[in-house]
Amino acid sequence: MTALSAYGDALRPSPSRSSAQTEIVMPFTQGIKGHSSVHEHVTREQIARHVAALKGCPFMKEVPQPLWTRRTYLVPSDTLVASTAQRLGLLGEDDLFGGVVPHAFVATKAITHPLVSATAAAPQGWSEAFSRRVGAAVLPGYTAFSSRDAQEAGEQLLALGPVRVKPVGETGGRGQTVVPDTRALSACLAALGKAALVEQGIVLEHNLSQVDTLSVGQVRVAGILASYHGRQRLTQNNTGAMAYGGSDLTVVRGDFHALLSTLPPGPVRKAVDQALAYDAAVRECFPGFFASRINYDVAQGIAADGRWCSGVLEQSWRIGGATGAEVAALEAFHADRSLRSVQASCVETYGRFEPLPAAATEYFRGEDPEVGLLTKYALVHRDGHAA
């Protein structure tokens, strides 16, 4: 494997992987997105430190020359493309906290919806079979890689009601626009520009109201497998806009079957079933995919015709907003092998610094140049009380 600095600079090749090698854990900034803000960089470093403690091995920001022969477990800033993973010697989910995809677009919202026609533009590696497999698990929508296809797709969807236009690489709802008619659609697409559409694509999706966003996911670190469902919270950021405020998770020890066994029929069970259908389709339609951290956001709300709808919005195979809570749950399972489930939360608050709960694990507390004053922490609850 190639040893790397925290910023992705290659140092020199090391011998092939061996389970006998002493392992170290290291953050790594490279992937689909590439850029990370100060609070994301600091949070990832803290997550990597906690992962190292779980694995019982050293944490390092970068690999010094005397340790080049050690086996390195990476905590990347984003999902990695297979060509990069192969260069780094990442062979499977035990080699990183995150995931690996065969093509860059597979890590984005683009795969969630079909193309508008058989002649529509598509990137190399596009899978028509995937959209057929997940049709019942997602909201009505299309993905487009040209202005013409996006306009056609939007016009078809407008027959159902307002359309949400979503850049495929943004997170947390950033850059999204709801258009009510064809005129607004054309203006929105013109503002995006043809180059961006061709390079990354755009998602056009039926817009819901009264939306509840659920998260379904799974993490595997140091031989501990945990699966969860949860809900996201919104908060006001430093500009007064609504932003991600954290997640509250119900985490069980074991795979998705263990999670399903705890759920009666209802909206949460529906969300988990849809996420599992999406996950299974990814593994079947995109060979070479693997991940130790998976997360699917599921939107449930009211369609324009008044019907209740549920569907997977997007996937995340990298460190994410809920990862602080995920790691807190893993630490609880590691500390108590008899523990079968926990409630775990991660919290993001903007503005004035307030005292943290006694049991909280702080991940960031400071002023980020991009978002201002921000505090991020996680904690585990047992029987309704912080553990």
C-alpha positions in Angstrom: 0.0 0.0 0.0 1.1 3.6 -0.5 1.5 5.5 2.8 -0.2 8.9 2.6 -0.3 12.2 4.5 -3.6 13.5 5.8 -3.8 15.6 2.7 -3.4 12.8 0.3 0.2 13.3 -0.8 1.9 10.0 -1.7 5.0 9.3 0.4 6.2 6.0 -1.0 5.0 2.4 -1.7 5.0 0.0 1.2 4.9 -3.8 1.1 1.7 -5.6 0.2 -0.9 -5.8 3.0 -0.6 -8.5 5.6 -2.7 -9.1 8.6 0.5 -9.6 10.6 1.5 -5.9 10.0 0.9 -3.5 12.8 -2.0 -1.2 11.8 -2.3 2.5 12.1 -5.4 4.7 11.5 -5.1 7.9 9.5 -7.4 10.6 8.0 -7.2 11.0 4.3 -8.5 14.0 2.2 -9.4 12.8 -1.3 -12.4 11.4 -3.0 -15.4 12.5 -5.1 -15.9 15.9 -3.5 -12.3 16.7 -2.5 -12.9 19.9 -0.6 -13.7 19.9 3.1 -14.3 22.8 5.5 -12.4 23.3 8.7 -15.1 21.8 10.9 -15.3 18.8 8.6 -11.5 18.3 8.6 -11.3 18.6 12.4 -14.3 16.2 12.9 -12.8 13.6 10.6 -9.6 13.7 12.6 -11.5 13.2 15.8 -13.5 10.4 14.3 -10.2 8.7 13.2 -8.9 9.0 16.7 -11.9 7.2 18.1 -11.8 4.6 15.4 -8.1 4.0 16.3 -9.1 3.5 19.9 -11.7 1.0 18.9 -9.2 -0.9 16.8 -6.6 -0.7 19.5 -4.0 0.8 17.2 -2.2 4.1 16.9 -3.6 7.2 15.2 -1.4 9.4 13.1 -2.1 12.5 11.0 0.5 11.3 8.6 2.9 8.3 8.3 6.5 9.0 9.3 9.2 7.3 7.3 10.2 4.6 9.9 6.5 3.4 9.9 6.1 3.1 6.1 5.9 -0.6 6.4 2.8 -0.6 8.7 -0.7 -1.4 7.5 -2.8 1.8 7.2 -6.5 2.1 7.8 -7.9 5.2 6.1 -10.7 7.5 7.1 -11.3 9.3 3.8 -13.1 12.6 3.4 -15.3 11.1 0.7 -16.2 8.0 -1.2 -13.2 6.7 -3.2 -13.2 5.6 -6.8 -12.0 2.0 -7.4 -8.9 3.2 -9.4 -7.8 5.3 -6.4 -8.6 2.6 -3.9 -6.5 0.1 -5.9 -3.6 2.5 -6.0 -3.8 2.8 -2.2 -4.0 -0.9 -1.7 -7.6 -0.8 -0.3 -8.9 -4.3 -0.9 -12.1 -4.4 1.2 -14.3 -2.9 3.9 -11.7 -3.7 6.6 -9.3 -1.3 5.0 -11.2 2.0 5.4 -14.1 3.8 7.1 -16.2 4.5 4.1 -16.7 3.0 0.7 -15.4 2.4 -2.8 -17.3 2.7 -6.1 -16.4 1.7 -9.6 -17.2 5.1 -11.1 -17.4 8.6 -9.5 -21.1 9.2 -10.4 -22.1 6.1 -8.4 -21.3 7.9 -5.2 -23.7 10.8 -6.0 -27.5 11.3 -6.2 -27.3 10.6 -9.9 -27.9 6.9 -9.6 -31.2 7.2 -7.7 -33.3 7.9 -10.8 -33.5 6.7 -14.4 -32.7 8.7 -17.5 -35.7 10.3 -19.3 -35.3 8.3 -22.5 -33.2 5.5 -24.1 -31.3 8.2 -26.1 -30.5 10.4 -23.2 -26.9 11.2 -22.4 -25.2 9.0 -19.7 -21.7 8.5 -18.3 -19.7 5.4 -18.9 -20.7 2.7 -16.5 -24.3 3.8 -16.2 -26.7 1.0 -15.2 -30.3 1.0 -16.6 -30.9 -2.1 -14.5 -30.3 -0.2 -11.3 -33.2 2.3 -11.8 -35.5 -0.6 -12.6 -34.5 -2.4 -9.4 -35.1 0.6 -7.1 -38.2 2.1 -8.8 -40.5 1.2 -5.9 -38.0 2.4 -3.3 -37.5 6.0 -4.6 -39.6 9.0 -5.4 -40.7 9.8 -9.0 -37.8 11.5 -10.7 -35.1 11.5 -13.4 -31.4 12.1 -13.7 -30.1 14.2 -16.7 -26.6 14.9 -18.1 -27.7 17.5 -20.7 -29.9 20.6 -20.7 -32.2 19.1 -23.3 -32.7 15.9 -21.2 -33.2 17.9 -18.0 -35.8 20.1 -19.6 -37.7 17.1 -21.0 -37.5 15.3 -17.7 -38.7 18.4 -15.7 -41.6 18.9 -18.0 -42.8 15.4 -17.6 -42.5 15.6 -13.8 -44.3 19.0 -13.6 -47.5 17.1 -14.6 -47.3 15.6 -11.1 -46.7 18.9 -9.3 -43.7 21.1 -8.3 -40.3 19.7 -9.1 -37.1 19.8 -6.9 -33.9 20.3 -8.9 -30.9 18.9 -7.1 -27.2 19.1 -7.9 -25.9 15.6 -7.5 -22.8 16.4 -5.5 -24.2 18.7 -2.9 -25.1 17.6 0.6 -27.5 18.9 3.3 -30.0 20.3 0.8 -27.5 22.9 -0.5 -28.1 24.2 -4.0 -31.6 22.7 -4.4 -34.4 24.6 -6.1 -38.2 23.9 -6.2 -39.7 25.0 -9.6 -43.5 25.3 -10.1 -43.6 25.6 -13.9 -41.7 25.2 -17.1 -40.6 28.8 -17.2 -39.0 28.5 -13.7 -37.5 25.2 -14.8 -35.8 26.7 -17.8 -34.4 29.6 -15.8 -33.1 27.1 -13.1 -31.3 24.9 -15.7 -29.8 28.0 -17.5 -28.3 29.1 -14.2 -26.7 25.8 -13.7 -24.8 25.9 -17.0 -24.3 23.2 -19.7 -20.8 22.2 -18.5 -22.0 21.3 -15.0 -24.8 19.2 -16.4 -22.5 17.3 -18.7 -19.8 16.8 -16.1 -21.9 15.9 -13.0 -25.5 15.6 -14.0 -28.6 16.9 -12.2 -31.5 15.2 -10.4 -35.1 16.3 -10.9 -37.5 14.8 -8.4 -41.2 15.2 -7.4 -41.3 17.6 -4.5 -42.9 16.5 -1.2 -44.4 18.7 1.6 -44.5 18.0 5.3 -41.3 16.0 4.9 -39.8 13.8 7.6 -36.2 12.6 6.7 -35.1 9.3 8.1 -31.7 7.7 8.0 -31.0 4.0 7.7 -27.4 2.8 7.9 -24.8 0.3 9.0 -21.2 0.6 10.3 -18.5 -2.1 10.7 -15.3 -1.3 12.7 -13.0 -3.7 14.6 -15.2 -6.7 14.2 -18.3 -4.8 15.5 -21.3 -4.6 13.2 -24.1 -2.2 14.0 -27.2 -1.2 12.0 -29.6 1.7 12.7 -32.5 3.8 11.8 -33.0 7.4 12.9 -34.3 10.9 12.2 -32.5 14.0 11.2 -33.0 17.4 13.0 -32.9 20.9 11.6 -31.6 24.0 13.3 -30.9 27.6 12.4 -27.4 28.3 11.2 -25.6 31.6 11.7 -27.3 33.3 8.8 -30.8 32.3 10.0 -31.3 29.6 7.4 -32.3 26.0 8.3 -29.4 23.6 8.3 -28.6 20.1 9.5 -28.8 20.0 13.3 -27.9 16.3 14.0 -29.5 12.9 14.1 -31.1 10.7 16.7 -30.4 7.0 16.0 -31.7 3.7 17.3 -28.7 1.3 16.9 -28.7 -2.5 17.2 -25.8 -4.8 17.3 -25.8 -6.9 14.1 -26.9 -6.7 10.5 -30.0 -5.3 8.9 -32.0 -8.5 9.7 -31.3 -7.8 13.4 -32.6 -4.2 12.9 -35.7 -5.4 11.0 -36.6 -7.9 13.8 -37.1 -4.9 16.1 -39.6 -3.0 13.8 -43.3 -3.5 13.5 -45.1 -2.5 10.2 -45.2 1.2 9.7 -43.3 4.2 8.3 -39.9 3.3 9.9 -40.1 -0.3 8.7 -41.0 1.0 5.2 -37.9 3.2 5.2 -35.6 0.4 6.2 -37.1 -1.9 3.6 -36.6 0.7 0.9 -33.0 1.3 2.0 -32.3 -2.4 1.9 -33.7 -2.7 -1.6 -31.5 0.3 -2.7 -28.4 -1.3 -1.1 -29.0 -4.7 -2.7 -29.4 -3.1 -6.1 -26.1 -1.2 -5.7 -24.3 -4.4 -4.9 -25.8 -6.2 -7.9 -25.6 -3.5 -10.5 -22.2 -1.9 -9.7 -19.6 -4.7 -9.3 -16.6 -3.6 -7.3 -18.6 -1.6 -4.7 -17.8 -2.2 -1.0 -18.2 -0.2 2.1 -17.8 -0.3 5.9 -20.1 2.7 6.4 -23.4 3.0 4.6 -26.2 5.5 5.1 -29.4 6.1 3.1 -31.6 9.1 3.6 -35.3 8.4 3.1 -37.9 11.1 2.7 -41.5 10.6 3.8 -44.1 13.2 3.1 -47.1 14.4 1.2 -47.2 14.5 -2.6 -48.9 17.2 -4.7 -52.0 15.0 -5.0 -52.2 14.5 -1.3 -50.8 11.0 -1.2 -48.3 9.9 1.5 -45.0 8.9 -0.2 -41.7 7.4 0.9 -38.5 7.0 -1.0 -34.7 6.9 -0.7 -33.2 10.3 -1.6 -29.5 9.5 -1.7 -26.7 7.3 -0.3 -23.6 8.1 1.7 -20.6 5.7 1.8 -18.3 8.0 3.7 -18.0 9.8 7.0 -21.2 11.8 7.4 -23.2 14.0 9.7 -24.5 11.0 11.8 -21.0 9.4 12.1 -20.4 10.8 15.6 -23.5 9.0 16.8 -22.5 5.9 14.9 -19.1 5.8 16.6 -20.6 6.5 20.0 -22.8 3.4 19.6 -19.8 1.3 18.5 -17.9 2.4 21.6 -20.8 1.4 23.8 -21.0 -2.0 22.2 -17.2 -2.4 22.5 -17.4 -1.5 26.2 -20.3 -3.9 27.0 -20.4 -7.0 24.9 -23.9 -7.9 26.3 -25.4 -4.7 25.1 -27.8 -5.3 22.1 -29.1 -1.8 21.3 -28.6 1.9 22.2 -30.0 5.3 21.4 -27.3 7.6 20.1 -27.4 11.2 19.1 -25.1 13.7 17.3 -25.8 17.4 17.7 -24.7 20.4 15.7 -25.5 23.9 17.1 -24.6 27.3 15.7 -23.7 30.5 17.5 -22.9 31.1 21.2 -21.2 28.2 22.9 -23.3 26.5 25.6 -22.1 23.9 28.2 -22.2 20.4 26.8 -24.0 17.4 28.4 -21.8 15.6 30.9 -21.6 12.5 28.8 -21.0 14.2 25.5 -18.0 13.6 23.2 -17.0 16.8 21.6 -16.0 16.7 17.9 -15.7 20.4 17.0 -16.1 23.6 19.0 -14.9 26.8 17.4 -15.3 29.2 14.5 -15.3 27.8 11.0 -14.4 30.4 8.3 -17.3 29.2 6.1 -20.1 28.7 8.7 -19.1 30.7 11.8 -19.4 29.5 15.4 -20.3 25.8 15.5 -20.4 23.1 18.1 -20.6 19.4 17.2 -20.9 16.6 19.7 -22.3 13.0 20.2 -23.6 11.0 23.1 -25.3 7.7 23.9 -28.5 7.3 25.9 -29.6 4.3 27.9 -33.1 4.1 29.3 -33.7 7.7 28.3 -30.7 9.0 30.0 -27.2 9.9 28.7 -24.8 7.1 29.4 
